[in-house]
Amino acid sequence: MSRFFLPWVVTVLLLPGPVWAVEAASALTDREIVERLTRLEVGQTAMRAEVGQLREDMNRQTQQLRAEMGQLREDMNLQFARQFRLTVALLSAFAALVAAIIGFALWDRRTMLRPFERTVRTLAAHHSSLG
């Protein structure tokens, strides 16, 4: 183990390459820094104005949507009222039709049974007079 350790330590300590420091960007002057900051401030002011305009547009669109939703709600309520009146009218017509059919059936039965009742009374009266 020591046979490999000593050459490794020597290699690590003696062979590191020189480190070259390279300046990536040229140094900025004070004037350039001030110009860039000024451009940033102008851009920031323009962005704030645009954001304010967008906010106003959004508020206006929100108000328009609320007004349209209110109108749609009113239209929907009117449609529901019409639907309810139609349903009540149809149910009333159906109930009247059923009542008329039942009334006709009862009238027909009573009308049909009267001749038989007379015949039975006549026969009963004739039978009682015989007997």
KEVEXDO-75489 format. One record per residue (C-alpha): x, y, z; residue number from 1. Coordinates in pm, 1 decimal, padded with zeros to 6 digits, m for minus. Layout:
BEGIN
<vexgu><X>X</X><Y>Y</Y><Z>Z</Z><torse>NUM</torse></vexgu>
...
***
This chain:
BEGIN
<vexgu><X>00000.0</X><Y>00000.0</Y><Z>00000.0</Z><torse>1</torse></vexgu>
<vexgu><X>00280.2</X><Y>00242.5</Y><Z>00079.6</Z><torse>2</torse></vexgu>
<vexgu><X>00428.0</X><Y>00157.7</Y><Z>m00256.9</Z><torse>3</torse></vexgu>
<vexgu><X>00136.7</X><Y>00334.0</Y><Z>m00429.0</Z><torse>4</torse></vexgu>
<vexgu><X>00077.7</X><Y>00601.7</Y><Z>m00171.8</Z><torse>5</torse></vexgu>
<vexgu><X>00411.5</X><Y>00785.1</Y><Z>m00196.2</Z><torse>6</torse></vexgu>
<vexgu><X>00408.3</X><Y>00829.7</Y><Z>m00578.0</Z><torse>7</torse></vexgu>
<vexgu><X>00050.9</X><Y>00945.0</Y><Z>m00563.0</Z><torse>8</torse></vexgu>
<vexgu><X>00126.4</X><Y>01213.5</Y><Z>m00302.0</Z><torse>9</torse></vexgu>
<vexgu><X>00426.0</X><Y>01332.8</Y><Z>m00502.0</Z><torse>10</torse></vexgu>
<vexgu><X>00217.0</X><Y>01350.4</Y><Z>m00820.7</Z><torse>11</torse></vexgu>
<vexgu><X>m00060.6</X><Y>01543.8</Y><Z>m00653.8</Z><torse>12</torse></vexgu>
<vexgu><X>00175.9</X><Y>01792.6</Y><Z>m00489.5</Z><torse>13</torse></vexgu>
<vexgu><X>00421.3</X><Y>01851.1</Y><Z>m00771.3</Z><torse>14</torse></vexgu>
<vexgu><X>00214.4</X><Y>01840.2</Y><Z>m01087.3</Z><torse>15</torse></vexgu>
<vexgu><X>m00070.1</X><Y>02086.3</Y><Z>m01045.7</Z><torse>16</torse></vexgu>
<vexgu><X>m00076.0</X><Y>02308.2</Y><Z>m01351.1</Z><torse>17</torse></vexgu>
<vexgu><X>m00045.3</X><Y>02680.1</Y><Z>m01321.8</Z><torse>18</torse></vexgu>
<vexgu><X>m00373.1</X><Y>02856.4</Y><Z>m01283.0</Z><torse>19</torse></vexgu>
<vexgu><X>m00427.2</X><Y>03136.2</Y><Z>m01531.0</Z><torse>20</torse></vexgu>
<vexgu><X>m00664.3</X><Y>03409.3</Y><Z>m01425.4</Z><torse>21</torse></vexgu>
<vexgu><X>m00845.4</X><Y>03555.8</Y><Z>m01721.5</Z><torse>22</torse></vexgu>
<vexgu><X>m01057.4</X><Y>03866.6</Y><Z>m01700.6</Z><torse>23</torse></vexgu>
<vexgu><X>m01383.9</X><Y>03784.5</Y><Z>m01879.4</Z><torse>24</torse></vexgu>
<vexgu><X>m01514.9</X><Y>04135.5</Y><Z>m01931.1</Z><torse>25</torse></vexgu>
<vexgu><X>m01349.2</X><Y>04469.3</Y><Z>m01953.3</Z><torse>26</torse></vexgu>
<vexgu><X>m01393.7</X><Y>04698.6</Y><Z>m01660.2</Z><torse>27</torse></vexgu>
<vexgu><X>m01684.7</X><Y>04939.8</Y><Z>m01682.3</Z><torse>28</torse></vexgu>
<vexgu><X>m01627.7</X><Y>05306.7</Y><Z>m01635.4</Z><torse>29</torse></vexgu>
<vexgu><X>m01838.0</X><Y>05517.9</Y><Z>m01405.3</Z><torse>30</torse></vexgu>
<vexgu><X>m01995.5</X><Y>05689.5</Y><Z>m01703.7</Z><torse>31</torse></vexgu>
<vexgu><X>m02106.8</X><Y>05356.5</Y><Z>m01853.6</Z><torse>32</torse></vexgu>
<vexgu><X>m02253.3</X><Y>05248.7</Y><Z>m01520.4</Z><torse>33</torse></vexgu>
<vexgu><X>m02448.4</X><Y>05574.6</Y><Z>m01490.0</Z><torse>34</torse></vexgu>
<vexgu><X>m02575.6</X><Y>05543.4</Y><Z>m01848.6</Z><torse>35</torse></vexgu>
<vexgu><X>m02691.7</X><Y>05187.3</Y><Z>m01793.0</Z><torse>36</torse></vexgu>
<vexgu><X>m02864.1</X><Y>05278.2</Y><Z>m01465.2</Z><torse>37</torse></vexgu>
<vexgu><X>m03035.8</X><Y>05569.6</Y><Z>m01639.3</Z><torse>38</torse></vexgu>
<vexgu><X>m03161.2</X><Y>05340.3</Y><Z>m01915.5</Z><torse>39</torse></vexgu>
<vexgu><X>m03286.2</X><Y>05096.8</Y><Z>m01650.1</Z><torse>40</torse></vexgu>
<vexgu><X>m03474.1</X><Y>05372.1</Y><Z>m01469.4</Z><torse>41</torse></vexgu>
<vexgu><X>m03634.3</X><Y>05495.4</Y><Z>m01792.0</Z><torse>42</torse></vexgu>
<vexgu><X>m03733.1</X><Y>05138.3</Y><Z>m01884.9</Z><torse>43</torse></vexgu>
<vexgu><X>m03870.6</X><Y>05080.5</Y><Z>m01536.4</Z><torse>44</torse></vexgu>
<vexgu><X>m04081.1</X><Y>05397.4</Y><Z>m01557.1</Z><torse>45</torse></vexgu>
<vexgu><X>m04216.9</X><Y>05291.0</Y><Z>m01896.5</Z><torse>46</torse></vexgu>
<vexgu><X>m04295.9</X><Y>04944.1</Y><Z>m01759.1</Z><torse>47</torse></vexgu>
<vexgu><X>m04482.5</X><Y>05093.6</Y><Z>m01464.6</Z><torse>48</torse></vexgu>
<vexgu><X>m04691.8</X><Y>05303.7</Y><Z>m01704.7</Z><torse>49</torse></vexgu>
<vexgu><X>m04767.8</X><Y>04996.1</Y><Z>m01916.3</Z><torse>50</torse></vexgu>
<vexgu><X>m04859.3</X><Y>04793.0</Y><Z>m01608.5</Z><torse>51</torse></vexgu>
<vexgu><X>m05092.3</X><Y>05073.5</Y><Z>m01495.9</Z><torse>52</torse></vexgu>
<vexgu><X>m05256.2</X><Y>05078.5</Y><Z>m01838.7</Z><torse>53</torse></vexgu>
<vexgu><X>m05294.2</X><Y>04701.1</Y><Z>m01837.0</Z><torse>54</torse></vexgu>
<vexgu><X>m05449.6</X><Y>04716.4</Y><Z>m01490.5</Z><torse>55</torse></vexgu>
<vexgu><X>m05702.2</X><Y>04976.8</Y><Z>m01610.3</Z><torse>56</torse></vexgu>
<vexgu><X>m05783.6</X><Y>04764.6</Y><Z>m01915.1</Z><torse>57</torse></vexgu>
<vexgu><X>m05834.9</X><Y>04459.0</Y><Z>m01695.6</Z><torse>58</torse></vexgu>
<vexgu><X>m06062.8</X><Y>04652.1</Y><Z>m01460.8</Z><torse>59</torse></vexgu>
<vexgu><X>m06267.3</X><Y>04781.0</Y><Z>m01754.9</Z><torse>60</torse></vexgu>
<vexgu><X>m06297.6</X><Y>04432.4</Y><Z>m01903.3</Z><torse>61</torse></vexgu>
<vexgu><X>m06395.8</X><Y>04291.0</Y><Z>m01563.5</Z><torse>62</torse></vexgu>
<vexgu><X>m06671.8</X><Y>04550.3</Y><Z>m01532.3</Z><torse>63</torse></vexgu>
<vexgu><X>m06794.3</X><Y>04470.1</Y><Z>m01883.7</Z><torse>64</torse></vexgu>
<vexgu><X>m06798.1</X><Y>04098.3</Y><Z>m01804.7</Z><torse>65</torse></vexgu>
<vexgu><X>m06992.4</X><Y>04159.5</Y><Z>m01484.8</Z><torse>66</torse></vexgu>
<vexgu><X>m07248.6</X><Y>04366.6</Y><Z>m01675.8</Z><torse>67</torse></vexgu>
<vexgu><X>m07280.9</X><Y>04095.2</Y><Z>m01941.0</Z><torse>68</torse></vexgu>
<vexgu><X>m07316.8</X><Y>03828.5</Y><Z>m01672.0</Z><torse>69</torse></vexgu>
<vexgu><X>m07592.0</X><Y>04033.1</Y><Z>m01506.6</Z><torse>70</torse></vexgu>
<vexgu><X>m07775.0</X><Y>04060.1</Y><Z>m01838.6</Z><torse>71</torse></vexgu>
<vexgu><X>m07734.1</X><Y>03686.6</Y><Z>m01899.5</Z><torse>72</torse></vexgu>
<vexgu><X>m07865.9</X><Y>03615.2</Y><Z>m01549.3</Z><torse>73</torse></vexgu>
<vexgu><X>m08175.2</X><Y>03826.7</Y><Z>m01620.2</Z><torse>74</torse></vexgu>
<vexgu><X>m08229.9</X><Y>03652.9</Y><Z>m01954.5</Z><torse>75</torse></vexgu>
<vexgu><X>m08190.5</X><Y>03316.2</Y><Z>m01786.4</Z><torse>76</torse></vexgu>
<vexgu><X>m08445.0</X><Y>03409.1</Y><Z>m01518.2</Z><torse>77</torse></vexgu>
<vexgu><X>m08693.4</X><Y>03515.5</Y><Z>m01786.7</Z><torse>78</torse></vexgu>
<vexgu><X>m08639.0</X><Y>03188.1</Y><Z>m01971.6</Z><torse>79</torse></vexgu>
<vexgu><X>m08692.3</X><Y>02987.1</Y><Z>m01651.8</Z><torse>80</torse></vexgu>
<vexgu><X>m09014.2</X><Y>03181.6</Y><Z>m01583.2</Z><torse>81</torse></vexgu>
<vexgu><X>m09138.6</X><Y>03106.0</Y><Z>m01936.5</Z><torse>82</torse></vexgu>
<vexgu><X>m09047.0</X><Y>02740.3</Y><Z>m01896.9</Z><torse>83</torse></vexgu>
<vexgu><X>m09229.9</X><Y>02724.4</Y><Z>m01563.7</Z><torse>84</torse></vexgu>
<vexgu><X>m09544.3</X><Y>02884.5</Y><Z>m01710.1</Z><torse>85</torse></vexgu>
<vexgu><X>m09535.7</X><Y>02640.6</Y><Z>m02002.6</Z><torse>86</torse></vexgu>
<vexgu><X>m09497.9</X><Y>02346.5</Y><Z>m01765.3</Z><torse>87</torse></vexgu>
<vexgu><X>m09788.4</X><Y>02465.2</Y><Z>m01550.2</Z><torse>88</torse></vexgu>
<vexgu><X>m10004.6</X><Y>02513.2</Y><Z>m01861.5</Z><torse>89</torse></vexgu>
<vexgu><X>m09923.3</X><Y>02164.1</Y><Z>m01990.4</Z><torse>90</torse></vexgu>
<vexgu><X>m09991.1</X><Y>02005.3</Y><Z>m01651.5</Z><torse>91</torse></vexgu>
<vexgu><X>m10318.8</X><Y>02196.3</Y><Z>m01623.8</Z><torse>92</torse></vexgu>
<vexgu><X>m10425.4</X><Y>02082.9</Y><Z>m01971.0</Z><torse>93</torse></vexgu>
<vexgu><X>m10335.0</X><Y>01723.5</Y><Z>m01887.0</Z><torse>94</torse></vexgu>
<vexgu><X>m10525.4</X><Y>01739.2</Y><Z>m01556.4</Z><torse>95</torse></vexgu>
<vexgu><X>m10830.9</X><Y>01887.2</Y><Z>m01733.8</Z><torse>96</torse></vexgu>
<vexgu><X>m10814.2</X><Y>01612.7</Y><Z>m01998.0</Z><torse>97</torse></vexgu>
<vexgu><X>m10795.1</X><Y>01339.2</Y><Z>m01733.5</Z><torse>98</torse></vexgu>
<vexgu><X>m11085.1</X><Y>01494.6</Y><Z>m01539.9</Z><torse>99</torse></vexgu>
<vexgu><X>m11293.9</X><Y>01516.6</Y><Z>m01859.4</Z><torse>100</torse></vexgu>
<vexgu><X>m11224.6</X><Y>01151.3</Y><Z>m01946.0</Z><torse>101</torse></vexgu>
<vexgu><X>m11314.4</X><Y>01033.1</Y><Z>m01594.8</Z><torse>102</torse></vexgu>
<vexgu><X>m11629.3</X><Y>01249.6</Y><Z>m01597.2</Z><torse>103</torse></vexgu>
<vexgu><X>m11730.6</X><Y>01109.5</Y><Z>m01936.3</Z><torse>104</torse></vexgu>
<vexgu><X>m11670.5</X><Y>00752.0</Y><Z>m01817.6</Z><torse>105</torse></vexgu>
<vexgu><X>m11884.7</X><Y>00806.4</Y><Z>m01506.6</Z><torse>106</torse></vexgu>
<vexgu><X>m12163.3</X><Y>00975.5</Y><Z>m01706.2</Z><torse>107</torse></vexgu>
<vexgu><X>m12156.4</X><Y>00694.8</Y><Z>m01964.0</Z><torse>108</torse></vexgu>
<vexgu><X>m12182.7</X><Y>00423.7</Y><Z>m01696.2</Z><torse>109</torse></vexgu>
<vexgu><X>m12470.5</X><Y>00594.1</Y><Z>m01521.0</Z><torse>110</torse></vexgu>
<vexgu><X>m12650.6</X><Y>00653.6</Y><Z>m01850.1</Z><torse>111</torse></vexgu>
<vexgu><X>m12599.1</X><Y>00292.4</Y><Z>m01953.6</Z><torse>112</torse></vexgu>
<vexgu><X>m12719.3</X><Y>00149.9</Y><Z>m01616.9</Z><torse>113</torse></vexgu>
<vexgu><X>m13048.8</X><Y>00349.6</Y><Z>m01596.2</Z><torse>114</torse></vexgu>
<vexgu><X>m13238.1</X><Y>00133.1</Y><Z>m01849.2</Z><torse>115</torse></vexgu>
<vexgu><X>m13126.4</X><Y>m00179.5</Y><Z>m01665.2</Z><torse>116</torse></vexgu>
<vexgu><X>m13234.5</X><Y>m00034.9</Y><Z>m01330.0</Z><torse>117</torse></vexgu>
<vexgu><X>m13580.7</X><Y>00042.3</Y><Z>m01473.6</Z><torse>118</torse></vexgu>
<vexgu><X>m13606.9</X><Y>m00307.2</Y><Z>m01615.6</Z><torse>119</torse></vexgu>
<vexgu><X>m13503.3</X><Y>m00463.2</Y><Z>m01284.8</Z><torse>120</torse></vexgu>
<vexgu><X>m13757.0</X><Y>m00250.5</Y><Z>m01091.3</Z><torse>121</torse></vexgu>
<vexgu><X>m14028.6</X><Y>m00341.4</Y><Z>m01335.2</Z><torse>122</torse></vexgu>
<vexgu><X>m13944.5</X><Y>m00710.5</Y><Z>m01307.6</Z><torse>123</torse></vexgu>
<vexgu><X>m13920.9</X><Y>m00685.2</Y><Z>m00927.4</Z><torse>124</torse></vexgu>
<vexgu><X>m14256.2</X><Y>m00510.3</Y><Z>m00910.7</Z><torse>125</torse></vexgu>
<vexgu><X>m14407.8</X><Y>m00766.5</Y><Z>m01146.9</Z><torse>126</torse></vexgu>
<vexgu><X>m14256.6</X><Y>m01054.3</Y><Z>m00951.2</Z><torse>127</torse></vexgu>
<vexgu><X>m14379.4</X><Y>m00916.6</Y><Z>m00618.9</Z><torse>128</torse></vexgu>
<vexgu><X>m14730.4</X><Y>m00877.2</Y><Z>m00756.9</Z><torse>129</torse></vexgu>
<vexgu><X>m14730.1</X><Y>m01242.1</Y><Z>m00865.4</Z><torse>130</torse></vexgu>
<vexgu><X>m14595.8</X><Y>m01375.2</Y><Z>m00554.7</Z><torse>131</torse></vexgu>
***
